[in-house]
Each structure stands twice: as C-alpha cells, then as structure tokens.
Amino acid sequence: MAATHANTGAVTYASLFRRLLSMVYDGVVLLGLLMIASAVALPFGGAGKVAFRDPGFTAWLLLVAFGYFGACWRYAGMTVGMRAWRIKLSGEDGGVIPWWRCLLRFVVAIVSLGLAGSGFAWALLDRKNRSWHDLAANTVMLRT
C-alpha cells in the first residue's frame, strides 16, 4: 500500500474531513465537465433539456460523471481533488480497482449522498474511515 509512515509501516486512512474537502475540488471539476457535456448534448434535442426530467439527458450526465470518477479511480487511484488533498483510493488488498467496482462505488456514493450524506457519515464510525461506497466496493482511502 502506498500510504505508510516511513519508520513504522503503518497505514494512514484519509479522514472524512479531508475526503469532503477533496469532494469540493472535484465538484468544481465535475461542474465544468457537466457544462461541456450539456453543450455537446444541445444539438440533440434542443435547449429544453433538464436533468432529472429528461431521462436520456440525465443518463448522459451520469455517464460523463462516471467517466471522470471511474477513469481517475481506475488509472490513477485519485481524482484531481484527491490529488490536491493527498489521498488515494485503493482496493483493500492494495491493488487497482476494476471497472465494475468503480461503477459499484459510484452508484452507492450517489445513494449515500441522496440519503442526506448518511453513507459518508458512516466513515465516522468505521475504524478505517470507510463510507458505504467503500464498504460496497471493498476500497479504502489512504493518505499519501
């Protein structure tokens, strides 16, 4: 695992606070990507597209969001916000996360947010600071 102390070899898990700050950074990046995705979608059906009212448009935006998070998690183990706050996503075994686990993590994270963030708050109770989506996808967030 990448996040160890130099002398002890102990793993340091990312705190919920650090994770939430990285989400703010990623929110800015995601907003820009979704604006571009919306502009790309405009020629295909007019300007009346509204997320959560138009199923096709909503699916497109979710695909773009998953493309960002999934690719970052799969290939680098971190998003732009995670890099800024020095945290890395890893499988419990220390390995790279396959696409299906990235998708599972993404879907459960949306549910976690939809339930007033209760899935994220779970990290306060878990000794490895794991949220629901970490538990579902068998991942951990490590400080680097």
C-alpha positions in Angstrom: 0.0 0.0 0.0 1.2 3.4 -0.9 0.4 5.3 2.3 2.7 4.3 5.0 4.8 6.0 7.6 8.5 5.9 6.8 9.6 4.3 10.1 6.6 2.3 11.2 5.0 1.0 8.0 1.5 1.9 9.4 -1.3 2.7 7.1 -2.9 6.1 7.5 -6.6 6.3 6.4 -8.0 9.5 5.0 -10.3 11.4 7.4 -13.8 12.3 6.5 -12.9 16.0 6.7 -10.1 15.5 4.1 -12.4 13.5 1.9 -15.1 16.1 2.0 -12.6 18.8 1.1 -11.5 16.8 -1.9 -15.1 16.5 -2.9 -15.4 20.3 -3.1 -12.5 20.4 -5.5 -13.9 17.5 -7.6 -17.3 19.3 -7.6 -15.7 22.2 -9.4 -14.1 19.9 -12.0 -17.3 18.0 -12.4 -19.3 21.1 -12.8 -17.1 22.2 -15.7 -17.3 18.7 -17.3 -21.1 18.7 -17.0 -21.3 22.1 -18.6 -19.3 20.8 -21.5 -21.4 17.7 -21.7 -24.6 19.8 -21.7 -23.2 21.9 -24.5 -22.4 18.8 -26.5 -26.0 17.5 -25.9 -27.7 20.7 -27.0 -27.8 19.9 -30.8 -29.5 16.6 -30.0 -33.0 17.7 -28.9 -32.9 21.4 -28.3 -32.3 23.7 -25.4 -35.2 22.4 -23.3 -33.1 19.7 -21.6 -33.4 19.5 -17.9 -31.6 16.9 -15.8 -33.9 14.5 -13.9 -36.8 15.4 -16.2 -35.2 14.1 -19.4 -34.1 10.5 -18.8 -31.7 10.5 -21.8 -30.1 13.7 -20.8 -29.8 12.6 -17.2 -28.2 9.3 -18.3 -25.7 11.3 -20.4 -24.7 13.4 -17.5 -24.3 10.4 -15.2 -22.2 8.7 -17.9 -19.9 11.7 -18.0 -19.7 11.9 -14.2 -18.9 8.2 -14.0 -16.3 8.6 -16.8 -14.5 11.2 -14.8 -14.6 9.4 -11.5 -14.2 5.9 -12.9 -11.2 6.7 -15.1 -9.5 8.6 -12.3 -10.1 5.8 -9.7 -9.1 3.0 -12.2 -6.0 4.5 -13.7 -4.5 6.9 -11.1 -6.3 5.9 -7.9 -7.2 9.5 -7.3 -9.2 12.4 -8.8 -7.9 16.0 -9.1 -9.4 16.8 -5.6 -7.9 13.7 -4.1 -4.5 14.6 -5.5 -4.8 18.1 -4.0 -5.6 16.7 -0.6 -3.1 13.8 -0.9 -5.5 10.9 -0.6 -5.6 7.8 -2.8 -8.2 5.2 -3.4 -7.1 1.6 -3.2 -8.6 -1.8 -3.0 -8.5 -3.4 0.4 -5.8 -5.7 -1.0 -3.8 -2.7 -2.1 -4.5 -3.4 -5.8 -6.0 -1.4 -8.7 -9.8 -1.3 -8.7 -11.5 -3.0 -11.6 -14.2 -1.1 -13.6 -17.1 -3.0 -12.1 -16.0 -2.0 -8.6 -15.6 1.6 -9.8 -19.2 1.5 -11.1 -20.5 0.0 -7.8 -18.6 2.6 -5.8 -20.1 5.4 -8.0 -23.7 4.2 -7.7 -23.5 3.6 -3.9 -21.9 7.0 -3.4 -24.9 8.6 -5.2 -27.2 6.7 -2.9 -25.1 7.9 0.1 -25.4 11.5 -1.0 -29.1 11.1 -1.7 -29.7 9.9 1.9 -28.6 13.2 3.3 -24.9 12.1 3.3 -25.5 9.3 5.8 -23.4 6.9 3.8 -20.5 9.4 4.1 -21.1 10.0 7.8 -20.6 6.2 8.3 -16.9 6.9 8.0 -17.0 8.5 11.5 -18.0 5.1 12.9 -15.7 2.9 10.9 -12.1 2.3 12.2 -10.7 2.5 8.6 -12.9 5.7 7.9 -14.8 3.8 5.1 -18.1 5.1 3.8 -20.9 2.9 2.4 -19.4 3.0 -1.1 -16.0 1.9 0.2 -17.6 -1.0 2.0 -19.6 -2.0 -1.1 -16.7 -1.8 -3.4 -14.1 -3.1 -0.9 -12.0 0.0 -1.1 -10.1 2.3 1.3 -9.0 5.9 1.1 -5.4 6.3 2.2 -3.3 9.4 2.9 -0.3 9.7 0.7 
